[in-house]
């Protein structure tokens, strides 16, 4: 793994349930000295991160309410190597998880996320519209989402905002000791805000979202750690190889069918984003990628 990937910054112990990967499922190792704001003691820890695998788009959104803790817990149960979610700022400066600009589609309430306070948002039911069994599910804050995540799953934090949001999200990642695993999928403004607030924060370039050579070279020039390609289910192996040679990991939105995901893995894509995680596990296994055991 490139040295651009920093060490963890938390003194909390690694989860006891971490396993080494099965043969054929390569891993990246991030090692270093961990520190904590609550203690002056430090310890050396090694975190094994997946080298490639499936990214659960908004969690296990096919069966669970998107961008909620139940969706993340199900994605973890299924063994996702990466989980994607969307982060926005509320009117009172809280960081919450919501894809749309409004809460109308996925909750029992209405309004623009940026016009509502955290208290307003916490009154909305974010689960019942998916299924009655999820009634009472609340919109999570960014920190609440991080709290349920093991420390060896990639966290694809899609920022729905600019520099202010980038800076705020980067500070939360640093405070919670997630710098080794959480990266900010951001446009140029948000990425700049994040990097100014926390130098060395992991960034995924989302400025252009295409599969063009120009987008790839822009990503390399800005020293991004990840890129998210966007296309119709096909990736250019030469372009992927160029990105890999520069130390950039490649995500792809989206893999809609098993055949498409197979083709993406064959082209060298590291993490295809998928909506129905369970449906694509057999494809990943064809490439020696076993579900994580958290």
Secondary structure, DSSP 8 states (H G I E B T S, - for coil): --TTS------S---TT-----TT--EEEEEEEEEETTEEEEEEEEEEEESSEEEEETTTTTTS-TTSHHHHHHHHHHT-SEEEEEEEE-TTS-EEE-SSSBSTTTSSS-SBGGGS-HHHHHTS-SSTTT-GGGTT----BHHHHHHTS-TTSEEEEEE-S-HHHHHHHHHHHHHTT-TTTEEEEE-HHHHHHHHHHSTT--EEE-SS-SS-HHHHHHHHHTT-SEEEEESSS---HHHHHHHHHTT-EEEEE---SHHHHHHHHHTT-SEEEES-HHHHHHHHHHTT------
